[in-house]
Structure formats: C-alpha cells, structure tokens
Amino acid sequence: MKIVARAKCFYSWMVETHIKSDGLIGKLARDMKSDGSRFTRGWRRGRNEAYLNMVGASEGIMKAFDAAWAEYERYKAGFKN
C-alpha cells in the first residue's frame, strides 16, 4: 500500500509555518490561531478572504494574506491532491 502525502490546509500551513514570523504574515498567523474556528480548514481562498473583509482587516493584513496565499499555492504545487 502506497502512502500519498497531502498538502496541509491553509490554516494549518499558516500556523505551523508563520506563527513565529515577524511582520504582518506572522501577525496574520497569530490572529488566525486566536480566532480559531472562524477560519476554514480548507484549501480554497474565498471564505478566509471573506472573513478577513467582514472583520475589517487592515490593508496591510490583506496584503499579507495575498502574499501568504501566493506562498501557500507554491507549497501546494509540490503535492498531488
């Protein structure tokens, strides 16, 4: 039986990768962890982006989200889900 690795969801990837990072991406990761269940555990951008807009995230946090999502997409490209 072959075990196939699967990419982490965006939430898990952010918390594990950026929780200790300086700057706005690190702040976003810490905010995501503290908001917990409000962030989806999926692989799609839309609901998390909508949540950030709903809570009035700053322009800086939205730019950090865009940058983090681009990095996440590169990470996911290494997996065949």
N, C-alpha and C positions, 0 to 999 in steps of 0.2 A: 504494500500500500504506500503510495507516494503522498507525502505531506506537502501541501502547497501553502506558501506564506501569503498572507493577505495584508494589504495596506491598512494602517490604523485609520479610524475616523478622524476628522479634522480636530475635534475636541481633544481626543486622546493624544494625537500628534502634537498639538499646540502645548498642552500641559506638560507632556514629557520632554519636549524639545526646547521650549522657550520660557518655562516658569521662572528660571533664574536669570534670564536675559535682561540686560539693561535696555533702556529705551522703550518706545511705545509698543513694540511687539511683545516684549516681556510684560508690560503693563496689561496689554490685552489678554495674554495667557493667564495672568493672575486674576484679572476681572472675570474671565471665563470660569475659572475654578471656583471663585467665590459666588458667582451666580449659579453655578452648578447645573441643575436640571433645566434651566431656561435655554441653554444651548443644546442643539440637537446632537445626537451621536451618529450622524450620517456622513455621507461623502459628498453631499451637494452644498453649494454655496448659499442658495437663496434664503432659506429660513434663518440662518445665522445672521446674514446681512440684514434681513428684515427686522430681526430682533434688535440689532445694533441701532438701526434707524429709529425704531419705535422708542427706545430708551434715550434717544437724543445723544448718541455717541458723538464726540468731537470730530472735527475734520481730521485731526491728527490720528485718532484711533481708527477712523475709516480708511485712511491711507495705510496705516499699519496692517489693517485687515486685508487690504488689497495685496500688499507685499507678502504677507504671511500666506495668503491663498495661492499666490504665484509659486512660492517656495513649496507649499504642500502639493501642488499639481506636479512639480518636478519630482518630488518624493514618490507620489503615486505612480508616476510613469514607470518606475522600476518594478512594478508588480503587475501581475495579470489577474485581475479580479473578475 
